Each structure stands twice: as structure tokens, then as C-alpha cells.
Amino acid sequence: MILSIDPGIANLGWATDTGLGGTQITTPDISLNRRICDMSYGLYQLVQHTPPGLVLVEDTFGPLVKPTTMLLGGLMAVFKESKFLLVSPGKWIRDLFGSGHRGEYKKLTRELVTSLGIKYNTQHHADAVGLLEWYKKYGHIKKVPGAKRKAKRKPGLRASPAKAPRSNPRRPGTRR
């Protein structure tokens, strides 16, 4: 089984390739540590009978670095035998929809989920389904067709030649 997760501080969207999915919702009046524990354990309870072989996590290591890292640690503790794949939101959105504009991608993600016949309850759930569909389509391919490739530099142009240290007449003891 493949489990796809769109993490958040208060809500966590999830979807599986078996058709299960939803949102773990916590309340803001409890501590961040407790919310992360509740979301991790809640996911474990939902899929404990068939632990996932692969856990896809939307890599949202932006301004929420610490909470997302804590959540990832909680998930790794719960799903000890699973492999984890972190995917940046920009990557799966561009590969799947060809666009990275936030408003447009939300609409496209909701349309994708609806076209699959899945009833989603939050945008987090829809994003988890989108990430799972990206993996089904592109996860086994190392380079996505049509993706831009970085130009390789020639070995001679990488570093500039070493320069002799400059002298500074205002500072005593510097080389001349």
C-alpha cells in the first residue's frame, strides 16, 4: 500500500492507493506537540492493519520547518518498516498540471479528485490525492518527460583560477 500525506500544523490530508483518504483535524487550543502526536497516531490507527510500504510526504519545509520535521519524525516512528519519499509541492504540481500558480493548482487538484470520483473534505485531502496520482504517473520515472534539464558546465569553467592575496596598505602585516 502507498500512503500519501499533505502535512500541516493543524490539519493533515492523507490518501492511499486503496481508495481510503481523509483529513486528520486537530484543534488549535492544544499544544503543537500534542497535535503532531494525535495526527501521527490517528493515521496509524486508520492504516494499522495494512502498513504502507511507501509513504509519500509533501515536502513543505518552508517557514514551518520545525513542526513539519517533528511530524515527519512522528510518522517515521509510527511507520517503522515503511520507506519515505519527500516530494516538493512545486515538483508534483508542475509535473501533473504544468502550472505552479497557487490558485490555479487548487482548482485543478479539486477537479482531478472529483474526476476520480473521490469525495474530498479539505484541500489537504485533495492535495494528498494529487500527490498520490503524481506518484502513480511519474514516481517510477527518474526524469519527467518535458522537464527542464540543467545545463552541465564544462569542467574547466567551474572555478576561477587561484589569485594571489591582495595587499592592503592600511592594515599592517598584510602581504604585498
N, C-alpha and C positions, 0 to 999 in steps of 0.2 A: 504494500500500500504506500502511496505517496501522500504526504500531508503538506499542505501549502498554508503559510501563515503571513498575515499582514499585521505586524505588531503595532501597538500603540500604548500610551501610558494608561488610558482608562478603558479602551476597548481593543479587542484582538479579534481580527477576522480570520477564519480558517475554512479550509475546504479539503476534501480528499478525492482521490480518483475513483472512489466507490460511490460518489454522489452525496456523501454527507457534507455538511457545512453549516456555518452559522457565525455568531459573534459572541465572544465572552465579554460581558459587560460588568464593570465594577463601578462602585460609587466613589466620588471624589472625597468623601468625608473620612475614608480610611487611609492609612499611610501607604506610600508608594511601594515599600517592601511587601506589605500585606497584599496589595493589588496584584503585584507580579506573582506572588506565591499562589494566589487564588486563580489567576489566569492559567498558569502552568499546570496546576493540579486539575483544574477544570477540563483542560484539554486531555490530560492523561485519563481522567475518568471516562471521557467520551470515546476514546480510541484504545483503551487498555486491552481489550480482547484481541485486537489485531494491531500490534505496534507497527508504526510505519518503518519501512526500510530506508526511506529518504524523507527528510524534512526540508522543504524549500522555505526560506525566510526572506522576506523583502528587507533588504539591507538599508535601513533608514538611519544610518549612523551620521546624522546631521547635528542639529542643536540638541537632540535628545540622546546623545551618546551614552551617558551613564545608565539611564533607565532601559534603553534597548539592550545594552550589554548585560545588564542584570537579568532581563527577561530571557535573553539567549542562554545565559548560564543556568537559569531555572529550567528551561526547556531541555538543555543538554543533560541535566541531572535526571529529569523525568524520562527522557527517551535515550537511555544509555547505549543501546545497541544500534541506534539509527545513525545514518550519515546525514550531514547537514550541508546544504548548499545555499550560500548567501547570494542574492541577486539584487542588483541596484534597481530601484524603480524606473530610472531613466532607460535602462537597458531593455527590460521586458516590455515597457510601454512603446519605445521606438521600434523594436523588432516586431511586435504584434500589430501595432496600429500605424506605424510610420510617422508618428507625431509625438511630441513631448509636452504640448501645451496642456496645463493642468485642467482647465475647464473642459477642453475637448476630450481629454482622455477619460475623465469621469463619465461623460456621456457615452463614449464608445465602450467603456467597460460595462456599464449598465445594459447597453444594447446587446453586447456579447453574452452576458449572463442570461438575459431574457430570451435570446435566440436559442440558448442551450436548454431552455425550459426549466431553469433553476429560479426559485423564488429566493431573492436575497433580502436580508433585513437591514443591512447598513452598507455604507460604501466600503468599509473594511472587509466585509464578506465578499462583496463584488470584486475587490482588488485581489483577494486570496484566490478566487476562481480564475481571474485573469492571469495571475502568476502561474497557476496550475496549467492553464491552457497554453501559456508560453512554453512551459517545460515539455508538454506533450508534442508541441510543434517544433521547438528549437533546442530542447535540452540535451539531446544526444549529438547535436552538431557543434563542433568547436567554433567554427566561424559561420555566422548567419549570412546566407546569400544576400548580396547587395549592401552589406555593412561596409562602412568606410575603413580602409586599411591605413595604418600609419606608415608614412614614408620611411624607409630604412635609410639611415645615414651611412655614408661611406666611412670605413674605419679611420682614414686619415683626417677627416673633418670633425671628429668628436671633440677633441680637446685642443685648446690653443697651445702653442709651444711654450715651454717654461721661459719666464722672463727673469732677468737679473733683478735683485731687490733694488728699489729706488732709494736714493739718499734724501734725507730731509735736513736742510741746513738749519732749521730752527730747533731741532732736537739733537742734543749732543749724544754721541755714542752710536749714531746710526752709520751704516755703511755708505761709502762714497762710490 
